[in-house]
């Protein structure tokens, strides 16, 4: 999505993050969930819809519990 300004986004780091792991950060904006690498924030951002984000979290939770 061209033109989405994320400069003022409030990024949250994964709760499983620490100094030795590769982790992700997410932010909430109006129509998408931006996702980025916490150790390379300038590389780029993946934008997914809130529905896709919930499906991803559900899938990861199912794998962790399975």
C-alpha positions in Angstrom: 0.0 0.0 0.0 1.8 3.1 -1.2 1.6 6.2 0.8 0.8 4.7 4.2 2.6 6.9 6.7 3.9 4.8 9.6 6.2 7.4 11.1 3.9 8.0 14.0 2.9 4.4 14.5 3.1 2.9 17.9 5.1 -0.3 17.5 4.9 -3.2 19.9 7.6 -5.8 20.2 6.7 -9.5 20.6 6.4 -10.6 24.2 8.8 -13.4 23.5 11.5 -11.0 22.4 14.9 -10.5 24.0 18.3 -9.2 23.0 19.4 -12.6 21.4 16.3 -13.5 19.3 15.0 -12.3 16.0 11.6 -10.9 16.7 8.8 -8.9 15.1 7.1 -5.7 15.9 3.5 -4.8 15.0 1.5 -1.6 15.0 -2.2 -0.9 14.6 -3.3 1.5 12.0 -6.7 2.2 10.5 -7.0 -0.6 7.9 -3.9 -2.8 8.2 -1.5 -4.4 10.7 2.1 -3.5 9.8 4.7 -6.0 10.7 8.5 -5.4 10.7 11.7 -7.0 11.9 12.6 -5.5 15.2 16.3 -5.7 14.4 16.0 -4.2 10.9 13.2 -1.7 11.1 14.4 0.2 8.1 14.3 -2.8 5.7 10.6 -2.7 5.1 7.1 -3.5 6.4 4.7 -6.2 5.6 1.1 -5.0 5.7 -1.7 -7.5 6.3 -5.4 -7.0 6.9 -6.7 -7.4 10.4 -8.5 -10.6 9.3 -5.3 -12.0 8.0 -3.5 -11.1 11.2 -6.1 -12.8 13.4 -5.8 -15.9 11.1 -2.0 -15.9 11.5 -2.2 -15.7 15.3 -4.9 -18.4 15.4 -2.7 -20.7 13.2 0.4 -20.1 15.4 -1.6 -20.7 18.5 -3.0 -24.0 17.1 0.6 -25.1 16.3 1.9 -24.2 19.7 -0.9 -26.1 21.4 -0.9 -29.1 19.1 
